[in-house]
């Protein structure tokens, strides 16, 4: 009899054990080489089960390094805000510094991008670009939309350089948002009480004016114009996002992920038809939402779903998971970072099933035609754990688990049985660092 004829006889853990591909240590070049099979895609999306786990950052760095060095990827797009990531972009490409008036990644949660694993990867990008032709240099981009204040400052600084009259008009338009510059979420509440979309027309006007003058402005520098328009888009989308927060959580979630997807597409267009991108974001963003509770019950979509729908097999979605260990997280929003113990996974979860394999780290190739028996036994929905910047182990079931179907959600899944927290960076600049160094405070 075939395996397919005995679904109730062979335990799911045994099927996983047969399909699991043990992975070498993270510092072994063979680790990155294990992912060569996905390099034909135009977009490779790399997830994480938490925002504070070292192994997830190091694994994504090793995979991305391989895709850059061996397969021609030139875009690294991450779940970070555009103006903050732009500081890293300038640093790794050795571009001239820009006075921004704010320190990159200095807002909560600082440890998400200001940690030793990210710093090591950024240094690799800088070293790689040093010996790479200008057309093949790697860029580092932010997809998210939270740092509206920094984006406003970037747009105004750009217009001050290229069109002082337009800068004056933009300041008048952006003044609508100034009362909420320190607490933009309060803008949404104000819109409810004082009138819908208080600032929608003014901030959209700036983006429209920028695009209308695109030909004139690009003569001053194509890259600078692109950066300015992306910041203007961020402000316009953030204005809409903060309003949507008070109308329904799924609306604001969808607007945020649509912004991230649109930003990714703009980067790909700007970089040319042969450009290839690696995306770093949480599992909740890169795993196809249609195969999770978030999509099926809450009407939420995400960047992984949008990439699949638009690019088909040219987008590869890779999730990450762990059983236990430690994680850097806070108890409440804007709270201090703590190193917390991750509880062993629930017995009714995919994580518990992976733990039963008994292998320290492995890869599951979930694409159709590779391990159909594996896809079959994993097709029954189970719980999957999601830890963001907040971790509350005392309410873990309701705070951090959600039902999903793993082989629909991802094309591959990377497992680390035990993981440890990221190490946050000290808040000082090393003597002699380049003035574009993005991690100093």
N, C-alpha and C positions, 0 to 999 in steps of 0.2 A: 504493500500500500504506500501511497505517496504521503508526504508530510501534509499536504492540503486535505487529505482524507482523514487525518487524525487530529483535528483541531483541539479536541478535549483531552487528548492523551499526553501530548508533549507540552510541558509547562512553558509559559511565555518567556520565563527567564532563560530557559534552555535555547529557545529560538534566538533571543538576544545574544546569548553567549556565542552562538555559532556565527552570527552576523557581525558581532563587534570586532573592529579592527584596532588592536592595541596601538597606542601612539607612543613614540619615543619621548624623552624629556623635552621640555620646552626650549632649552638652549641647544638642542641637537638640530642641525640643518634639515635632518630627515623629517622633523615635525612639520615644517612648512611644506616640504615636498609631498606630504601625504594629501595635500589639497590641490595638487596640480590638475586633478580631474575636473575641477570647476573653473579652470582658468580661461576656457573658451567663452564664458559668459561676458557680457559687457559690464554687468553690475554684480558684484559679490557682496551680499549683505551679511555682516557678522554681528551676532547678537551678544547678549550677556543676561544671566539670570539675576544679576544685581549690579548696582552702580559702584560697588565698593569691594570687588573681589580681584585680587592680583592676578590669579591664573587666567581670568577672562581677558584682561588687558594684555598680558604677555602673550597669550595664544593669538589674539587678533594681531598683535604686532608681528609675530613670527610669520603668520599667514600672509599678512599684507606685505611684509618685506619680500617674501618669495614672489608674490604677484607683481611687485614692482620690478625686482631685479631680473626675473626670468620671463615675465609675460606681458610687459609693457603697460602696466597700469600706472596712471599718472595723477589720479584724483583720490584723495582720502577725504571723505565727507562724514562728519560726525554729529552726534546728537549734542551739539553745543551751539551757542549763539554766534551769528555771523561776525559781529565786530570783535568778539573775543578771539575766535578762531583766526581772524585776519591778522592778529598780532603774531601768531605762530606761522601763518602763511608767509608773512614778510621775513620772519626769522629764518625759516628753512630755505627760502629762495634767495636770502641775502639781499633783499630789497631795502631801499632807504626807509628809515623809521618814520612814523607819523605820530604827531602829538595828538593823543586821544582824550586826555583829561581823566582817564580812568584806567585802572589796572585790570588786565585780563583775568577772568576767572576768580575775581575777588569776592563774588557774591555766593551765597549758599546755593548748592553744596560745593565748597571750594575743592574738596578732595576728589571730586569726580574727574576733573581734568588736571588739577594741580597735585599730581602724585609722582612718585619716582618711576613708575612704569611708563607713564606718558612722557615724562621728561627724557627717558632713555630712547623711546621711539622717535621723539622729535629730533633728538641729536642724530639718530640714524638718517632721518630725512635730510637734515642739513648737510651731513657728510656725503650722502648719496648725490645730492644736487650739486655739490662742489665740482664733481668730475663729470657732470651730465650736460649735454648740449641744452641750450635754452628751451628748445621746442619739446624736450623730453623731461624737463624738470617736474618734480612732483609738487602739487599744491595741496594745501590743507584748508578745508572749508567747513564752516558751521551751517547746519541745516535748521536750527531751532529759532524761536522768535521772542524769547523773553527779554533780552537786554535792549528794550526800546530806547532808553535814554542815550545809550552809547551809539546806537544807530542814528538817532537824530543829530548827535554831535558830529558824526562822521559825514552825514549829508551836508550839514552846514559848513564844515571845514572844506569839503570838496568845492562847494559853490563859492566860498570865499576866494578860492584860488582861481577858478575859471570864469566866474560870472557874479561879481559882487552885487549887482542889481537883483539877480535871481536869489541870491543869498538873503538879501533884505526881505524879499517877499516870502521866502520860505520860513524865516524867523517869525513873521507875522502869522503864518498858517500854523506852524508848530506850537505857537504860544497857547493855542487851545488846549494842548495837553500838559502844559507846564504845571498846573495845580496838582497833577497826579504823578509827577516825575519820580517821586520817591516811593510811591505806592500805586503802581499802575492798575492793580486789580481793583482799587477803589473807583477807577474810572467807570467800570461796568456798572457798579451800583449807582453812581451819579447819573449815568445815562438812563437808568430806569426811573429815577425820581425827577429829573430835570428835562427829560426829552430824549427820544431815541436817537442814537448815533450823533452825539454832540459834535464829534471831531472828524467824522467820516469824510465829509467833503473837503475840508482843508488839507488833511494829510494825503488824500488821494490826488488832490490837485498838484502837489509837489511831484509825485511820481509821474503823473501825466506830463507835466512841464519838462521833467528830465528826459522822458522818452521822446518828446517832440523835438528837443534840441540835441538829440543823440548824435547826429552827424557833426554838428558844430563841436560838441564836447569831446567826441572821440578823437578829434584832431589834437587834443591836448594829452591824450593817452587813453588807449582802449581799455586797459586793465583798470585804471582808476575810475573810468566811467562805469564799468561793470560793477565795481565795488560800491559805488555811490547808488546805483539803481537798486542793487540788492538790499542795501540798507534802507532805502526808501520803501521798497516792497515790504521789508520786515515791519517798518512802522505802520504801514497801511494794514497789513495782515494782523499785527498785534492789536491795533485799535479794534478790529472786528472780533478778535479772539477774546479780549477782555470783556467786551459786551456780551458775547455768547456764553461766557461763564455763568451769567445770571439767568439764562434762558434754558439751560439744559447741559448736563455734563458731556453727553455724546456730541453735541454740536461743537463745543469748544475743542474737544479731543479731535474731532474730524477736521476742523479748521487748522489745527496745529499740524496734523500729519499731512494734510493737503499742502500746507505751506512747505513742509520739509520735502515732499515729493516734487513740488514745483521748483524749489530751489535746486534740487539735484538735477532736474532736467535743464534748468538754465545753465548750470555749471557744465553739463555735458555738451550743450549747444555751443557755449562759449569756447570750449576746449577742442571742438572739431568732431567730425563724424567718426573718427577712429578712436576717440578717447574711451578709456575704461576706468570704472570707479569702484572703490571699496567703500562700503558704508559701515560705520560703527554706530550701533544704537541698541537699546534694550530689546530683549526678546519680544516684549509687548508691542514694539514698533515694527520689528523686521519679520516676525512670524505672521503668516497670512491670517488676518483677523477673521476671515470667513469660516475658519475651522476652530474658533474659540468662542467662549461665552460672550466675549466683548462684541463680536460681530453678530452672533446668532441671537443674542438676547438683548443687547444694549444698542444695537444699530451703529456700532463703531467700526470704522475702517482704519487702515494704517499704511505706512509707506511700503511694507512688504507686499500687501495685497495690491496696491496701486502699481508697484513695479512688475508684479506677475501679470496683471491685466494688460499692461502696456508693452512689456518686453518679452513676455512668455518665457521660453527656456533661456533667453539671454539675461535673465535675472536668477541668481541662485541665493536661496535663503538658508542660512546656517545658524541654528540655535545652540545654546550652551546651557549646561546644568551641573548641579553639584548635590551631594548628599548632606554634608555637614562641614564644619570648620568654623572660621570666623569671617566677619564682614565689617567693613566700615560703613556706618549708617548713623542716623539720628533717630531720636524717639519722636520728635515733633518737627514740623517745618520751621526752619531757621534756628533749630536747636544745635547744640554742639555735636561734633562728630564723636562717636563712641566705637570702640572695637567690641562687637557683640558676637556671642556664640550663636551659630546657625543650628537650629534644632535638627536632629535627624529627620529625614523626610517621612511623610505620612505613608502608611502601608498601602493606601489606595491611590498612590500617585505614580506618575511616570518615573520620578526620581527614585522611589523605592525599588521599582523594577530594574532600573539601571544599576542600583547598588547591589542587587542580587547577582549581577554578572560577576562580581568579585575581581574586577580589573581596575587598576588605579586610574587610568585615563584611556579613552577609546573613542573611535569615530563610528557612527552609524550612518551609512549611506541609504537614505530613505527614498531616493528617486525611483520611479516606476521601472520595472525590469531588472533591478539590481538584486533585491532580496524580497521577492513578493510574499514569501512566508512571513518575513518580518513586518512588512506593511500590513498584512492581514491581522497578526496578533496585536499590533499597536493601533488598529483602526477603531477599537472600542474606546470611546472617550474616557479619559482619566483626569485626575487633578494634576495641575502643573504649578510649580511655585514661582512667584514673581516677587523679587525684593527690589525696591527702588532705592531712593535715598533715605526713606523711612523704613525701619524694621521694628515690628512689634511682635516678638515671639509669643507673648502671652495671649495674643488674639490671632495667631498665625493662620489658622484655618480660614477665617473670614477676611483677614487683612491681606493675605499673600497667596492664596490658592484660588485657581479658577480652572474650570473644565476646558479641555482642548482635545483635539485629535492630532497627535504628533506627526504622522506621515503626511497629513494634509497641510499642516502648518509650516513644516520645514522640508527642505531638500536633503538636509543632513543635520546631525545632532552630535555635538562634542561633549564628552563627559569627563568630569574631574571628580573623583569620589570624595576627596577632602580638599578644601581650599582655605586660603588665608586672606586677611584683609589687606587692602592696599596701604602703602605707607605715604602719608601726606608729606608734601615738601615743606621745608622750613621757609619762613617768610622773609628771607634775605637774599640779596644778589651776591653771588661770588665775585670777589675782586677780579677785575680784568674782563668780566663778561662783556660780550657785544652789547651795544646800546639797544639793540632790538630784542634782547633776551626776554622772552614772554612770561617767565615764571617768577620774576622778582617783585617784591612788594616794597 
